[in-house]
C-alpha cells in the first residue's frame, strides 16, 4: 500500500477517535450542568469540527505535495 494513504488513513482515524472522546467527555460534563450549557457545548463542537477539518486539510496538502 502507498505510504501516503496509510498516513492519511491513520490521521482520519485519529481525528474520529478524538472526536468520539470529546463527545463522551462533553456528555459526562453535561449530566450535572445547568440549563443552557448545551448551546455552549454545541458551539464548542462546531469550533472543534472546523479545527479538525483544517488540520486534515493541512495534512492532506502536505502529503500530496511531497514527491
N, CA, C and O atoms as a MOPAC input file, in Angstrom:
PM7 MOZYME 1SCF
protein

 N      0.83000 1    -1.19200 1     0.00000 1
 C      0.00000 1     0.00000 1     0.00000 1
 C      0.87100 1     1.25200 1     0.00000 1
 O      2.01600 1     1.23400 1     0.45100 1
 N      0.31900 1     2.30300 1    -0.50000 1
 C      1.03900 1     3.55400 1    -0.56900 1
 C      1.19200 1     4.16400 1     0.82600 1
 O      0.24400 1     4.17600 1     1.61100 1
 N      2.38000 1     4.66600 1     1.12500 1
 C      2.67500 1     5.24100 1     2.44200 1
 C      1.79500 1     6.44600 1     2.74200 1
 O      1.35900 1     6.62200 1     3.87900 1
 N      1.53000 1     7.26600 1     1.75500 1
 C      0.69900 1     8.45700 1     1.96000 1
 C     -0.72800 1     8.08000 1     2.33100 1
 O     -1.33700 1     8.71700 1     3.19000 1
 N     -1.26000 1     7.05400 1     1.69100 1
 C     -2.62200 1     6.61800 1     2.00900 1
 C     -2.71200 1     6.07000 1     3.42800 1
 O     -3.71200 1     6.28200 1     4.11300 1
 N     -1.67900 1     5.37100 1     3.87100 1
 C     -1.66800 1     4.84700 1     5.23400 1
 C     -1.63300 1     5.98400 1     6.24500 1
 O     -2.36000 1     5.95300 1     7.23800 1
 N     -0.80000 1     6.98400 1     6.00300 1
 C     -0.70700 1     8.12300 1     6.92200 1
 C     -2.01400 1     8.90000 1     6.95600 1
 O     -2.47100 1     9.29000 1     8.03100 1
 N     -2.61700 1     9.12800 1     5.81000 1
 C     -3.90500 1     9.83500 1     5.76700 1
 C     -4.97800 1     9.01900 1     6.48600 1
 O     -5.80500 1     9.57900 1     7.20500 1
 N     -4.96700 1     7.71000 1     6.29700 1
 C     -5.93800 1     6.85000 1     6.97800 1
 C     -5.79600 1     6.91000 1     8.48600 1
 O     -6.79300 1     7.01700 1     9.20000 1
 N     -4.55800 1     6.84000 1     8.98500 1
 C     -4.34600 1     6.93500 1    10.42900 1
 C     -4.69800 1     8.32000 1    10.96200 1
 O     -5.19200 1     8.44600 1    12.08200 1
 N     -4.44900 1     9.35200 1    10.17200 1
 C     -4.80500 1    10.70500 1    10.59500 1
 C     -6.31700 1    10.84800 1    10.72100 1
 O     -6.80800 1    11.39600 1    11.70800 1
 N     -7.04500 1    10.36700 1     9.74500 1
 C     -8.50900 1    10.43400 1     9.79900 1
 C     -9.03900 1     9.59700 1    10.95600 1
 O     -9.95200 1    10.02400 1    11.66300 1
 N     -8.47500 1     8.41300 1    11.15400 1
 C     -8.89200 1     7.56800 1    12.27400 1
 C     -8.61800 1     8.25400 1    13.61000 1
 O     -9.44100 1     8.18900 1    14.52300 1
 N     -7.46500 1     8.91100 1    13.72700 1
 C     -7.15000 1     9.64600 1    14.95000 1
 C     -8.12300 1    10.77700 1    15.20400 1
 O     -8.53400 1    10.99000 1    16.34400 1
 N     -8.50200 1    11.50800 1    14.16600 1
 C     -9.47500 1    12.59000 1    14.32700 1
 C    -10.83300 1    12.04700 1    14.76300 1
 O    -11.50100 1    12.64500 1    15.60600 1
 N    -11.23900 1    10.91900 1    14.19300 1
 C    -12.52700 1    10.33200 1    14.56700 1
 C    -12.50500 1     9.86800 1    16.02000 1
 O    -13.46600 1    10.09100 1    16.75600 1
 N    -11.42200 1     9.22900 1    16.43500 1
 C    -11.31800 1     8.78000 1    17.82800 1
 C    -11.29700 1     9.96500 1    18.77400 1
 O    -11.95100 1     9.93500 1    19.81700 1
 N    -10.55400 1    11.01400 1    18.42600 1
 C    -10.50100 1    12.20300 1    19.27500 1
 C    -11.86400 1    12.87200 1    19.37100 1
 O    -12.24600 1    13.35200 1    20.43900 1
 N    -12.58700 1    12.90800 1    18.28400 1
 C    -13.92300 1    13.49600 1    18.30300 1
 C    -14.87200 1    12.66600 1    19.16600 1
 O    -15.71200 1    13.22400 1    19.87100 1
 N    -14.74700 1    11.34400 1    19.11700 1
 C    -15.57200 1    10.48700 1    19.96700 1
 C    -15.24800 1    10.70300 1    21.44100 1
 O    -16.15100 1    10.71400 1    22.27700 1
 N    -13.96200 1    10.87500 1    21.76900 1
 C    -13.56800 1    11.14300 1    23.16100 1
 C    -14.17000 1    12.45500 1    23.63400 1
 O    -14.69900 1    12.52500 1    24.74300 1
 N    -14.10000 1    13.49700 1    22.81100 1
 C    -14.71100 1    14.77500 1    23.18600 1
 C    -16.22300 1    14.63400 1    23.34600 1
 O    -16.81000 1    15.24200 1    24.24100 1
 N    -16.84600 1    13.84700 1    22.49800 1
 C    -18.28700 1    13.62100 1    22.59600 1
 C    -18.63800 1    12.98200 1    23.93600 1
 O    -19.58700 1    13.40500 1    24.59600 1
 N    -17.88000 1    11.97000 1    24.33700 1
 C    -18.14400 1    11.29800 1    25.61400 1
 C    -17.88200 1    12.22900 1    26.79400 1
 O    -18.67000 1    12.26300 1    27.74000 1
 N    -16.78000 1    12.98600 1    26.75100 1
 C    -16.46000 1    13.89300 1    27.85600 1
 C    -17.50200 1    14.99500 1    27.99600 1
 O    -17.87700 1    15.35600 1    29.11200 1
 N    -17.96800 1    15.52800 1    26.88200 1
 C    -18.99800 1    16.56900 1    26.93400 1
 C    -20.30400 1    15.98200 1    27.45100 1
 O    -21.02700 1    16.64900 1    28.19200 1
 N    -20.62000 1    14.74400 1    27.07200 1
 C    -21.83000 1    14.09800 1    27.58200 1
 C    -21.78400 1    13.91000 1    29.08900 1
 O    -22.78100 1    14.13600 1    29.77400 1
 N    -20.63700 1    13.50000 1    29.60600 1
 C    -20.48200 1    13.34800 1    31.05800 1
 C    -20.56400 1    14.70700 1    31.73700 1
 O    -21.17900 1    14.83700 1    32.79600 1
 N    -19.95200 1    15.71500 1    31.13700 1
 C    -19.94400 1    17.05000 1    31.73200 1
 C    -21.34100 1    17.65100 1    31.75600 1
 O    -21.68800 1    18.36800 1    32.69400 1
 N    -22.14900 1    17.36600 1    30.73300 1
 C    -23.49100 1    17.94700 1    30.64400 1
 C    -24.48400 1    17.32400 1    31.61500 1
 O    -25.52600 1    17.92000 1    31.88300 1
 N    -24.19300 1    16.14800 1    32.14500 1
 C    -25.14100 1    15.48300 1    33.03800 1
 C    -25.44700 1    16.33000 1    34.26900 1
 O    -26.59600 1    16.38800 1    34.70700 1
 N    -24.44100 1    16.98200 1    34.82600 1
 C    -24.65500 1    17.78600 1    36.02000 1
 C    -24.68800 1    19.27500 1    35.74900 1
 O    -24.71600 1    20.07400 1    36.68500 1
 N    -24.68600 1    19.65900 1    34.49000 1
 C    -24.63600 1    21.08200 1    34.15400 1
 C    -26.02700 1    21.70800 1    34.21000 1
 O    -27.04400 1    21.01800 1    34.13500 1
 N    -26.04200 1    23.00500 1    34.34100 1
 C    -27.30700 1    23.74300 1    34.35000 1
 C    -27.83400 1    23.90100 1    32.92400 1
 O    -27.12700 1    23.63800 1    31.95100 1
 N    -29.08400 1    24.33200 1    32.82500 1
 C    -29.71200 1    24.54700 1    31.52600 1
 C    -28.96900 1    25.65900 1    30.78200 1
 O    -28.61700 1    26.67400 1    31.38200 1
 N    -28.73400 1    25.47900 1    29.50500 1
 C    -28.04500 1    26.47400 1    28.69000 1
 C    -26.64000 1    26.05500 1    28.30800 1
 O    -26.03900 1    26.63600 1    27.40500 1
 N    -26.11200 1    25.04900 1    28.99200 1
 C    -24.76800 1    24.60400 1    28.66400 1
 C    -24.72900 1    23.79300 1    27.37600 1
 O    -23.66300 1    23.62500 1    26.78300 1
 N    -25.88000 1    23.28800 1    26.93700 1
 C    -25.89300 1    22.51700 1    25.69200 1
 C    -25.54300 1    23.40000 1    24.50200 1
 O    -24.92400 1    22.93600 1    23.54400 1
 N    -25.93400 1    24.66300 1    24.55600 1
 C    -25.57400 1    25.57600 1    23.46900 1
 C    -24.06900 1    25.81400 1    23.45900 1
 O    -23.45400 1    25.89000 1    22.39500 1
 N    -23.48300 1    25.93100 1    24.63700 1
 C    -22.03600 1    26.12900 1    24.72700 1
 C    -21.30800 1    24.90900 1    24.17500 1
 O    -20.33300 1    25.04900 1    23.43700 1
 N    -21.77100 1    23.72000 1    24.52700 1
 C    -21.11100 1    22.52100 1    24.02300 1
 C    -21.32500 1    22.35000 1    22.51900 1
 O    -20.45500 1    21.81800 1    21.83000 1
 N    -22.46300 1    22.79200 1    22.00700 1
 C    -22.68500 1    22.73300 1    20.56700 1
 C    -21.69300 1    23.64600 1    19.84600 1
 O    -21.09300 1    23.25300 1    18.84600 1
 N    -21.52600 1    24.85800 1    20.35600 1
 C    -20.57900 1    25.79400 1    19.74200 1
 C    -19.16100 1    25.24700 1    19.84700 1
 O    -18.37500 1    25.36700 1    18.90700 1
 N    -18.83100 1    24.64500 1    20.99400 1
 C    -17.51800 1    24.02800 1    21.15900 1
 C    -17.31700 1    22.90900 1    20.13700 1
 O    -16.23300 1    22.77100 1    19.57200 1
 N    -18.35400 1    22.11600 1    19.90200 1
 C    -18.26900 1    21.05100 1    18.90400 1
 C    -18.07500 1    21.58300 1    17.49800 1
 O    -17.32900 1    21.00300 1    16.70800 1
 N    -18.74100 1    22.67900 1    17.18100 1
 C    -18.57600 1    23.29100 1    15.85500 1
 C    -17.15000 1    23.80100 1    15.68300 1
 O    -16.53200 1    23.59000 1    14.63900 1
 N    -16.63200 1    24.46900 1    16.70200 1
 C    -15.26600 1    25.00000 1    16.62800 1
 C    -14.26100 1    23.85600 1    16.49300 1
 O    -13.33700 1    23.93700 1    15.68400 1
 N    -14.43400 1    22.79200 1    17.28000 1
 C    -13.52700 1    21.65000 1    17.17200 1
 C    -13.64800 1    20.97200 1    15.81100 1
 O    -12.64400 1    20.52700 1    15.25500 1
 N    -14.85300 1    20.88700 1    15.27100 1
 C    -15.03100 1    20.30200 1    13.94900 1
 C    -14.33000 1    21.09800 1    12.86300 1
 O    -13.72100 1    20.52200 1    11.96100 1
 N    -14.41200 1    22.41100 1    12.94600 1
 C    -13.71700 1    23.26000 1    11.97500 1
 C    -12.20900 1    23.10300 1    12.12300 1
 O    -11.48700 1    23.05000 1    11.12700 1
 N    -11.73100 1    23.02800 1    13.36800 1
 C    -10.29500 1    22.84100 1    13.59400 1
 C     -9.82700 1    21.49400 1    13.04600 1
 O     -8.76300 1    21.41700 1    12.43200 1
 N    -10.61100 1    20.42700 1    13.26000 1
 C    -10.25200 1    19.11500 1    12.71200 1
 C    -10.21600 1    19.14500 1    11.19000 1
 O     -9.30800 1    18.58500 1    10.57700 1
 N    -11.18400 1    19.78600 1    10.59000 1
 C    -11.21800 1    19.86400 1     9.13000 1
 C    -10.01300 1    20.63200 1     8.59400 1
 O     -9.42900 1    20.25000 1     7.58100 1
 N     -9.64600 1    21.70900 1     9.27200 1
 C     -8.48500 1    22.49300 1     8.84700 1
 C     -7.20000 1    21.67500 1     8.98600 1
 O     -6.35100 1    21.69700 1     8.09500 1
 N     -7.05400 1    20.95400 1    10.10100 1
 C     -5.86700 1    20.12400 1    10.27800 1
 C     -5.80700 1    19.00700 1     9.23800 1
 O     -4.73300 1    18.70000 1     8.72100 1
 N     -6.94200 1    18.40500 1     8.93200 1
 C     -6.96600 1    17.36600 1     7.90400 1
 C     -6.58400 1    17.94300 1     6.54800 1
 O     -5.89300 1    17.28600 1     5.76900 1
 N     -7.02200 1    19.15300 1     6.25900 1
 C     -6.66500 1    19.81100 1     5.00200 1
 C     -5.16100 1    20.06500 1     4.93900 1
 O     -4.53700 1    19.83600 1     3.90300 1
 N     -4.57400 1    20.53900 1     6.04300 1
 C     -3.13400 1    20.81100 1     6.07300 1
 C     -2.34700 1    19.52000 1     5.86400 1
 O     -1.41500 1    19.48000 1     5.06100 1
 N     -2.72400 1    18.46700 1     6.58600 1
 C     -2.02500 1    17.19000 1     6.44500 1
 C     -2.16900 1    16.66200 1     5.02700 1
 O     -1.19800 1    16.16900 1     4.45300 1
 N     -3.33800 1    16.75400 1     4.46100 1
 C     -3.58000 1    16.24500 1     3.11900 1
 C     -2.76000 1    16.99900 1     2.08300 1
 O     -2.15900 1    16.37800 1     1.20700 1
 N     -2.72200 1    18.32200 1     2.16500 1
 C     -1.96800 1    19.08500 1     1.16700 1
 C     -0.47200 1    18.85900 1     1.31000 1
 O      0.23800 1    18.81100 1     0.30600 1
 N      0.02100 1    18.72000 1     2.53000 1
 C      1.46000 1    18.47300 1     2.70800 1
 C      1.85500 1    17.09800 1     2.18500 1
 O      2.92700 1    16.93600 1     1.60300 1
 N      0.99100 1    16.11000 1     2.39200 1
 C      1.32900 1    14.77200 1     1.91600 1
 C      1.22600 1    14.67100 1     0.40100 1
 O      2.01100 1    13.95900 1    -0.22500 1
 N      0.27700 1    15.36900 1    -0.19000 1
 C      0.12200 1    15.28400 1    -1.63700 1
 C      1.16800 1    16.09400 1    -2.38500 1
 O      1.47900 1    15.78300 1    -3.53500 1
 N      1.72200 1    17.13500 1    -1.75100 1
 C      2.72400 1    17.95600 1    -2.41700 1
 C      4.10600 1    17.31800 1    -2.40200 1
 O      4.92700 1    17.61500 1    -3.27000 1
 N      4.38300 1    16.43600 1    -1.42000 1
 C      5.69600 1    15.79200 1    -1.36000 1
 C      5.82200 1    14.78100 1    -2.49100 1
 O      4.89600 1    14.01600 1    -2.75800 1
 N      6.97700 1    14.78400 1    -3.15200 1
 C      7.16800 1    13.81300 1    -4.25000 1
 C      7.38500 1    12.40600 1    -3.73000 1
 O      7.56100 1    11.47700 1    -4.51800 1

